[in-house]
Amino acid sequence: MINEQIDGGKAFDWGKTSEDYAKFRDIYPDEFYERIVRRGLCVSGQSVLDLGTGTGVIPRNMHKYGAKWTAVDIAENQIEQARRLSEGMGIDYVCLPVEELDFPENSFDVITACQCFWYFNHETLIPKLCKMLKQDGFFVPMEMAWLPFEDEIAGQSEELVLKYNPKWTGAGMKPHEFYVPECYFDKFELVYHEEYTLPVRFTRESWNGRMKACRGVGASLSDHEVAEWEKEHIALLEKIAPEEFDVKHFAAFAVLKKL
């Protein structure tokens, strides 16, 4: 995938990092999911579609709340990992760009999108969301990211990514109000948004894996560059991090109600 607004147009492919993604990016604490459920979303009796599902992190972890899940991702390798990890859960997976989805009218009560909202062609997607959602259905984009200016380990790890990928635009996250492009408000009403910080627990191994599975490393660097980056990152963590530690993260979601 190439997007001129992301990483200076540097190509990235999540399929390249699917194994690490499956192993190291299932990191959202229970609180992350419970805040969604407290809004009456993704619960028993609802049909939910997860966009840009990756390895199925959202449907797999929210399956216990009783909704019927369908999930879509553009990368075949990601979908393969999702199916493997969610065997027996009854989650339906589709490998397709979200802009090409064509589910029947009124198929879903809720549509979610975690860590992928900014990749979409919004003008193309909005009419499809409106078609697929039931009357008074909800679209719920979400995000969670480490805070490099508030957490030393995250900050130094991020600096090393920028050494190898200077135009990586995933750097420099600060707490902020969840941003929804203006084009959504012709068809949706923003009924709720929430932003908060929370600690996420890692070991040196899992934090190295989490960083390796980010867009700026595993999804875009060459195999040689990834190996060199990882060698440096492991040495860095041995100097600055205990064996187990928390990394401060920012999380947010918005609830958009179909008009």
C-alpha positions as CSV (number, residue, x, y, z in Angstrom):
1,M,0.0,0.0,0.0
2,I,1.2,3.5,-0.8
3,N,-0.4,6.7,0.6
4,E,1.3,10.0,0.0
5,Q,0.0,11.3,3.4
6,I,1.6,8.4,5.3
7,D,5.4,7.9,5.7
8,G,6.2,10.2,2.8
9,G,4.6,7.7,0.4
10,K,6.9,4.8,1.5
11,A,5.2,1.5,0.6
12,F,4.0,-0.7,3.5
13,D,2.5,-4.2,3.6
14,W,1.0,-5.5,6.8
15,G,1.1,-9.0,5.3
16,K,4.9,-8.9,5.8
17,T,4.6,-8.8,9.5
18,S,1.6,-11.0,10.1
19,E,3.3,-13.6,12.3
20,D,4.8,-10.9,14.6
21,Y,1.5,-9.0,14.4
22,A,-0.4,-12.1,15.6
23,K,2.0,-12.7,18.4
24,F,2.7,-9.3,19.7
25,R,-0.1,-6.9,18.9
26,D,-2.9,-8.5,20.9
27,I,-2.2,-6.0,23.7
28,Y,-5.3,-4.1,24.5
29,P,-6.2,-4.3,28.2
30,D,-9.7,-5.3,29.3
31,E,-10.5,-1.7,30.1
32,F,-10.2,-0.9,26.4
33,Y,-13.0,-3.3,25.5
34,E,-15.1,-2.6,28.5
35,R,-15.4,1.1,27.7
36,I,-17.0,0.1,24.4
37,V,-19.3,-2.4,26.0
38,R,-20.5,0.2,28.5
39,R,-21.9,2.2,25.6
40,G,-24.1,-0.8,24.7
41,L,-22.0,-1.7,21.7
42,C,-20.7,-5.0,20.4
43,V,-22.8,-7.0,22.8
44,S,-25.2,-9.9,22.7
45,G,-28.0,-9.6,20.1
46,Q,-25.9,-7.4,17.8
47,S,-24.3,-8.1,14.4
48,V,-20.9,-6.4,14.2
49,L,-18.5,-5.8,11.3
50,D,-14.9,-5.1,12.0
51,L,-13.0,-3.2,9.3
52,G,-9.2,-3.6,8.9
53,T,-9.3,-6.4,11.4
54,G,-5.7,-7.4,11.0
55,T,-5.3,-10.7,12.9
56,G,-8.8,-10.3,14.3
57,V,-7.8,-8.7,17.6
58,I,-11.1,-6.8,18.1
59,P,-13.6,-9.6,17.3
60,R,-11.5,-12.3,19.1
61,N,-11.3,-10.3,22.3
62,M,-14.9,-9.0,22.2
63,H,-16.4,-12.4,21.2
64,K,-17.1,-13.1,24.9
65,Y,-19.6,-10.2,25.0
66,G,-22.0,-12.2,22.7
67,A,-22.2,-10.3,19.4
68,K,-22.0,-12.0,16.0
69,W,-18.9,-10.9,14.3
70,T,-17.8,-10.5,10.7
71,A,-14.3,-9.1,10.0
72,V,-12.5,-7.8,6.9
73,D,-8.9,-7.1,6.0
74,I,-7.0,-6.4,2.8
75,A,-4.1,-8.6,3.6
76,E,-4.5,-12.4,3.1
77,N,-1.7,-13.2,5.5
78,Q,-3.5,-11.3,8.2
79,I,-6.8,-13.1,7.6
80,E,-5.0,-16.4,7.7
81,Q,-3.6,-15.6,11.2
82,A,-7.0,-14.3,12.3
83,R,-8.8,-17.6,11.3
84,R,-6.1,-19.6,13.0
85,L,-6.4,-17.6,16.3
86,S,-10.2,-17.5,16.4
87,E,-10.9,-21.1,15.5
88,G,-14.2,-22.2,17.0
89,M,-15.5,-18.7,17.7
90,G,-17.7,-18.5,14.6
91,I,-16.2,-15.3,13.3
92,D,-16.7,-14.8,9.5
93,Y,-13.7,-13.4,7.7
94,V,-13.5,-11.6,4.3
95,C,-10.2,-10.7,2.5
96,L,-11.0,-7.5,0.7
97,P,-10.3,-3.7,0.8
98,V,-13.0,-2.1,2.9
99,E,-13.9,0.3,0.0
100,E,-15.0,-2.8,-2.0
101,L,-17.3,-4.3,0.6
102,D,-20.8,-5.0,-0.7
103,F,-22.9,-6.5,2.2
104,P,-26.6,-6.3,1.8
105,E,-28.6,-3.3,3.3
106,N,-29.2,-3.3,7.0
107,S,-26.7,-6.1,7.7
108,F,-25.0,-4.7,10.9
109,D,-25.9,-3.0,14.1
110,V,-22.4,-1.8,14.7
111,I,-19.3,-1.4,12.5
112,T,-15.9,-1.0,14.2
113,A,-12.5,0.1,12.9
114,C,-9.4,0.0,15.2
115,Q,-6.0,1.4,14.3
116,C,-7.0,1.7,10.7
117,F,-9.4,4.6,10.3
118,W,-6.8,6.9,8.7
119,Y,-6.1,4.4,5.9
120,F,-9.6,4.5,4.4
121,N,-10.9,6.4,1.5
122,H,-13.7,8.1,3.5
123,E,-15.7,9.5,0.6
124,T,-15.9,6.0,-0.9
125,L,-16.5,4.2,2.4
126,I,-19.3,6.4,3.9
127,P,-22.1,5.4,1.5
128,K,-21.2,1.8,2.1
129,L,-21.3,2.2,5.8
130,C,-24.7,3.8,5.5
131,K,-26.0,0.9,3.4
132,M,-24.6,-1.8,5.6
133,L,-25.7,-0.3,8.9
134,K,-29.2,-0.8,10.2
135,Q,-31.4,2.2,11.0
136,D,-29.8,4.0,14.0
137,G,-26.7,1.8,13.7
138,F,-23.3,2.9,14.9
139,F,-19.9,3.3,13.4
140,V,-17.1,3.1,16.1
141,P,-13.5,3.9,15.1
142,M,-10.9,3.4,17.8
143,E,-7.2,3.9,18.4
144,M,-4.5,3.1,21.0
145,A,-0.8,4.2,20.8
146,W,2.2,4.6,23.1
147,L,3.1,8.1,24.3
148,P,6.8,8.7,23.4
149,F,7.0,12.1,25.1
150,E,5.6,10.7,28.4
151,D,7.3,7.3,28.4
152,E,11.1,7.1,28.2
153,I,11.2,3.5,26.8
154,A,8.6,4.3,24.1
155,G,10.5,7.5,23.2
156,Q,13.9,5.8,22.8
157,S,12.4,2.9,20.8
158,E,10.6,5.4,18.5
159,E,13.9,7.3,17.9
160,L,15.4,4.0,16.7
161,V,12.6,3.4,14.3
162,L,13.1,7.0,12.9
163,K,16.8,6.2,12.4
164,Y,15.9,3.5,9.9
165,N,12.7,5.1,8.6
166,P,13.0,8.9,8.9
167,K,9.7,9.7,7.2
168,W,7.6,7.4,9.4
169,T,4.5,9.4,10.4
170,G,3.5,7.1,13.2
171,A,5.9,8.9,15.5
172,G,5.2,11.7,18.0
173,M,1.8,10.7,19.4
174,K,0.3,13.0,22.0
175,P,-3.1,12.7,23.7
176,H,-5.8,14.3,21.5
177,E,-9.5,14.4,20.9
178,F,-10.5,11.6,18.5
179,Y,-10.5,13.2,15.0
180,V,-13.5,12.5,12.7
181,P,-13.3,14.0,9.1
182,E,-16.0,16.5,8.4
183,C,-17.3,14.4,5.5
184,Y,-18.9,12.0,8.0
185,F,-21.3,14.5,9.4
186,D,-23.7,14.6,6.4
187,K,-24.6,11.0,7.2
188,F,-23.6,10.5,10.9
189,E,-24.0,12.3,14.2
190,L,-21.1,12.2,16.7
191,V,-23.0,11.0,19.9
192,Y,-20.0,10.2,22.1
193,H,-16.2,10.3,22.2
194,E,-13.8,9.3,24.9
195,E,-10.0,9.8,25.3
196,Y,-7.9,8.4,28.2
197,T,-4.5,7.1,29.1
198,L,-3.7,3.6,30.5
199,P,-0.6,1.5,31.2
200,V,0.1,-1.6,29.1
201,R,2.4,-4.3,30.5
202,F,5.3,-5.7,28.4
203,T,8.4,-7.8,28.7
204,R,11.5,-6.8,26.7
205,E,10.6,-9.5,24.3
206,S,7.0,-8.5,23.8
207,W,7.9,-4.8,23.5
208,N,10.5,-5.5,20.9
209,G,7.9,-7.6,19.1
210,R,5.3,-4.9,19.3
211,M,7.7,-2.3,17.9
212,K,8.9,-4.7,15.2
213,A,5.3,-5.3,14.1
214,C,4.6,-1.6,13.7
215,R,4.2,0.0,10.2
216,G,7.6,1.8,10.5
217,V,9.6,-1.4,10.9
218,G,8.1,-4.8,9.9
219,A,5.6,-3.6,7.4
220,S,7.9,-1.3,5.4
221,L,11.6,-2.1,5.9
222,S,13.6,-4.7,4.0
223,D,14.5,-8.0,5.8
224,H,18.0,-6.8,6.2
225,E,16.9,-3.4,7.7
226,V,14.5,-5.2,10.1
227,A,17.3,-7.5,11.3
228,E,19.6,-4.6,11.9
229,W,17.0,-2.5,13.6
230,E,16.0,-5.5,15.9
231,K,19.7,-6.1,16.8
232,E,20.0,-2.5,17.9
233,H,16.6,-2.4,19.6
234,I,17.3,-5.5,21.8
235,A,20.6,-4.0,22.9
236,L,18.9,-0.7,23.7
237,L,16.2,-2.4,25.8
238,E,18.9,-4.3,27.8
239,K,20.3,-0.9,28.7
240,I,17.2,1.1,29.5
241,A,14.4,-1.4,30.4
242,P,13.8,-3.9,33.2
243,E,12.6,-7.4,32.2
244,E,9.0,-6.3,32.8
245,F,7.6,-2.8,32.6
246,D,4.5,-0.7,31.7
247,V,4.4,1.6,28.7
248,K,2.0,4.5,28.9
249,H,-0.6,4.6,26.1
250,F,-3.3,6.9,24.9
251,A,-6.6,5.3,23.8
252,A,-9.7,6.8,22.2
253,F,-12.9,6.0,20.4
254,A,-15.8,7.8,18.8
255,V,-19.4,6.7,18.4
256,L,-21.1,7.9,15.2
257,K,-24.8,7.2,14.9
258,K,-26.3,6.8,11.4
259,L,-28.8,9.5,10.6
